[in-house]
Amino acid sequence: MNKQDLIDAVAAETGSSKAAAADTLDALIGAITTAVTQGETVQLIGFGSFSTGQRAARVGRNPSTGEEIQIAAAKTVKFTAGKAFKDALNGQ
């Protein structure tokens, strides 16, 4: 499912227009992005949590030459699925 498929599904489920569903989805994604960028954790009960993580600096290898390269430390986004989401996935 891509973003347009999700917009179509939300519009069909809620009975709203596709434009309204697209605006709502864009606002939701924007709010989650802003909060996580600021270091906050976004918890959607029954669905999951978005938070920031850290990836340490490390040494990697260039696959074509075998040369060692330094890979810088980076912030990452973590998603942890909620219990209801896991249960739905596992058919419980």
Beta strands, then each sheet from edge to edge (+ up, - down):
strand 1: 42-44
strand 2: 48-55
strand 3: 58-61
strand 4: 68-71
strand 5: 74-81
sheet 1: 1+ 2- 5+
sheet 2: 3+ 4-
end
